[in-house]
Amino acid sequence: MPQKRDYYDVLGVDTDASDAEIKSSYKTIALKHHPDRNPDDDAAVERFKEAAEAFEVLSNPDKRDRYDRFGHAGLRGGGGGGHQPGFSDVGDIFSMFGDIFGGSFGGRQGGGPRVRRGDHLQTGLSIDLPAAAAGCTRTIEISRQEPCSTCSGSGARPGSTPESCDYCGGHGRVVQSQGIFSLQTTCPACRGEGQIIRDKCDDCRGVGRMPNSVALDVKIPAGVDSGMRLCLRGEGESGSQGGSRGDLYVEIDVQKHSLFQREGPHLICQVPITFSQAALGSEIDIPVLEGRHSMEVPAGTQPGHVFRIRGGGMPDPRGGRAGDLMVEVQVEVPRKLGDEQEELLRQLADIEQTNVSPHRTSFLDKLRDWFSSKDHE
């Protein structure tokens, strides 16, 4: 498969080009290579489609941002939820010309009711960190438009049929000639459907579709992160006039965990240890995604030291190397000491010749001394 050209090169604009510059350049290229002006010229058709593909991306702020950061790879399907733009036929591009020129270009008319693909849908799904690490399947419920069972999606009352639009002759478009171009616009009478329903279905009111709740299984790959979108092809809204379904995009939200903090593919875990464990060394149990792991703490470990466990983090949903687990040790200072503990620490302070606070007498000790002194007066 040939490598795609840079979209900015395709339109002949700089990477910091404004929306107006992108639109103007695209209009110039599209007019020059329009199939009506270049009959039987396959190269012109491909150039026309290539420019339309570039414009589709660069005229959309979200797609342009992904393309600027990740190139063509950022527009493919996967964890990022993007898609790869493209047009299977020149006719697919005509509707986009309507947004630019006020109508739709093309040298041909449709032969009947306009077939439309269904709209895309989007929903959210929240999972916990262990499920995101292992991968899982979750069932979601969405509401989407389904063909009306009463009229089988025609929109007409059972026993009747839609009539061909007299205004456009059933094409859904009206054509006006402007020089060497043919300008197509949506038929104002049937709104591009090519037919008019005189006797509407009582259930769907002529729409041909009804809302319906459906349950779908979503397979979530191991390693997903918050903000990633999964695409379920053909699970969006139903199309009209036999058009294919749209897609369903599921945006993932990974809940915060009580032990692990996530930074991309890596996990951070803060583990408390005592002063004696840090000074003398110890073997401690730490939490990992699989449960428990034994880790050696060398003698003399300093507060805040980070131990790295290779591959102990999150898997890569694209099959790359897993992240690491960063274990940060925190030396805890006890808030209250027993008599023996305090005595041992004071002996250590004497050996180190370290200044420490004197022993603090309790309030009862102070009260007893006070009463004793008063009794002797």
ChimeraX attribute file (.defattr): number of C-alpha atoms within 10 A of each C-alpha:
attribute: neighborCount
match mode: 1-to-1
recipient: residues
	/A:1	3
	/A:2	4
	/A:3	6
	/A:4	9
	/A:5	11
	/A:6	13
	/A:7	23
	/A:8	17
	/A:9	12
	/A:10	19
	/A:11	24
	/A:12	16
	/A:13	15
	/A:14	11
	/A:15	12
	/A:16	9
	/A:17	13
	/A:18	13
	/A:19	13
	/A:20	10
	/A:21	15
	/A:22	21
	/A:23	16
	/A:24	14
	/A:25	16
	/A:26	22
	/A:27	18
	/A:28	11
	/A:29	17
	/A:30	21
	/A:31	14
	/A:32	15
	/A:33	20
	/A:34	22
	/A:35	22
	/A:36	18
	/A:37	14
	/A:38	13
	/A:39	11
	/A:40	10
	/A:41	13
	/A:42	11
	/A:43	12
	/A:44	18
	/A:45	20
	/A:46	16
	/A:47	18
	/A:48	21
	/A:49	23
	/A:50	20
	/A:51	23
	/A:52	28
	/A:53	18
	/A:54	22
	/A:55	23
	/A:56	17
	/A:57	20
	/A:58	25
	/A:59	15
	/A:60	11
	/A:61	11
	/A:62	12
	/A:63	19
	/A:64	20
	/A:65	14
	/A:66	18
	/A:67	18
	/A:68	13
	/A:69	11
	/A:70	11
	/A:71	14
	/A:72	18
	/A:73	14
	/A:74	21
	/A:75	19
	/A:76	14
	/A:77	14
	/A:78	16
	/A:79	22
	/A:80	18
	/A:81	17
	/A:82	20
	/A:83	15
	/A:84	13
	/A:85	14
	/A:86	15
	/A:87	12
	/A:88	8
	/A:89	11
	/A:90	15
	/A:91	16
	/A:92	12
	/A:93	20
	/A:94	16
	/A:95	16
	/A:96	17
	/A:97	18
	/A:98	16
	/A:99	10
	/A:100	13
	/A:101	11
	/A:102	12
	/A:103	21
	/A:104	23
	/A:105	25
	/A:106	20
	/A:107	17
	/A:108	13
	/A:109	14
	/A:110	16
	/A:111	12
	/A:112	19
	/A:113	21
	/A:114	20
	/A:115	16
	/A:116	17
	/A:117	19
	/A:118	20
	/A:119	18
	/A:120	18
	/A:121	18
	/A:122	15
	/A:123	13
	/A:124	13
	/A:125	15
	/A:126	13
	/A:127	18
	/A:128	12
	/A:129	23
	/A:130	17
	/A:131	17
	/A:132	24
	/A:133	23
	/A:134	16
	/A:135	17
	/A:136	14
	/A:137	11
	/A:138	13
	/A:139	10
	/A:140	14
	/A:141	11
	/A:142	15
	/A:143	13
	/A:144	17
	/A:145	17
	/A:146	20
	/A:147	22
	/A:148	21
	/A:149	13
	/A:150	18
	/A:151	23
	/A:152	15
	/A:153	22
	/A:154	25
	/A:155	27
	/A:156	26
	/A:157	21
	/A:158	14
	/A:159	7
	/A:160	15
	/A:161	17
	/A:162	17
	/A:163	14
	/A:164	19
	/A:165	22
	/A:166	13
	/A:167	16
	/A:168	22
	/A:169	16
	/A:170	24
	/A:171	24
	/A:172	27
	/A:173	30
	/A:174	20
	/A:175	20
	/A:176	13
	/A:177	10
	/A:178	8
	/A:179	7
	/A:180	9
	/A:181	15
	/A:182	17
	/A:183	22
	/A:184	24
	/A:185	19
	/A:186	20
	/A:187	20
	/A:188	13
	/A:189	16
	/A:190	21
	/A:191	15
	/A:192	23
	/A:193	24
	/A:194	27
	/A:195	24
	/A:196	21
	/A:197	20
	/A:198	14
	/A:199	17
	/A:200	21
	/A:201	22
	/A:202	13
	/A:203	17
	/A:204	21
	/A:205	16
	/A:206	21
	/A:207	18
	/A:208	23
	/A:209	25
	/A:210	16
	/A:211	13
	/A:212	12
	/A:213	11
	/A:214	12
	/A:215	10
	/A:216	13
	/A:217	11
	/A:218	16
	/A:219	13
	/A:220	21
	/A:221	20
	/A:222	19
	/A:223	24
	/A:224	29
	/A:225	25
	/A:226	16
	/A:227	15
	/A:228	17
	/A:229	24
	/A:230	24
	/A:231	23
	/A:232	19
	/A:233	12
	/A:234	16
	/A:235	21
	/A:236	25
	/A:237	23
	/A:238	24
	/A:239	20
	/A:240	21
	/A:241	16
	/A:242	16
	/A:243	13
	/A:244	18
	/A:245	20
	/A:246	20
	/A:247	20
	/A:248	21
	/A:249	21
	/A:250	21
	/A:251	20
	/A:252	21
	/A:253	19
	/A:254	20
	/A:255	14
	/A:256	12
	/A:257	11
	/A:258	8
	/A:259	13
	/A:260	20
	/A:261	16
	/A:262	18
	/A:263	12
	/A:264	14
	/A:265	21
	/A:266	19
	/A:267	22
	/A:268	20
	/A:269	20
	/A:270	17
	/A:271	18
	/A:272	15
	/A:273	17
	/A:274	15
	/A:275	18
	/A:276	12
	/A:277	17
	/A:278	20
	/A:279	15
	/A:280	13
	/A:281	15
	/A:282	16
	/A:283	11
	/A:284	13
	/A:285	12
	/A:286	15
	/A:287	15
	/A:288	18
	/A:289	17
	/A:290	10
	/A:291	8
	/A:292	10
	/A:293	11
	/A:294	11
	/A:295	14
	/A:296	11
	/A:297	18
	/A:298	14
	/A:299	13
	/A:300	13
	/A:301	19
	/A:302	14
	/A:303	15
	/A:304	14
	/A:305	13
	/A:306	18
	/A:307	16
	/A:308	15
	/A:309	15
	/A:310	13
	/A:311	14
	/A:312	19
	/A:313	26
	/A:314	27
	/A:315	23
	/A:316	18
	/A:317	20
	/A:318	12
	/A:319	10
	/A:320	8
	/A:321	14
	/A:322	17
	/A:323	20
	/A:324	18
	/A:325	25
	/A:326	21
	/A:327	22
	/A:328	17
	/A:329	21
	/A:330	19
	/A:331	20
	/A:332	13
	/A:333	11
	/A:334	8
	/A:335	5
	/A:336	8
	/A:337	11
	/A:338	7
	/A:339	8
	/A:340	9
	/A:341	10
	/A:342	13
	/A:343	13
	/A:344	11
	/A:345	13
	/A:346	18
	/A:347	11
	/A:348	12
	/A:349	13
	/A:350	12
	/A:351	9
	/A:352	9
	/A:353	9
	/A:354	10
	/A:355	9
	/A:356	10
	/A:357	7
	/A:358	7
	/A:359	9
	/A:360	8
	/A:361	8
	/A:362	9
	/A:363	9
	/A:364	9
	/A:365	10
	/A:366	12
	/A:367	10
	/A:368	11
	/A:369	12
	/A:370	11
	/A:371	10
	/A:372	11
	/A:373	9
	/A:374	8
	/A:375	8
	/A:376	6
	/A:377	5
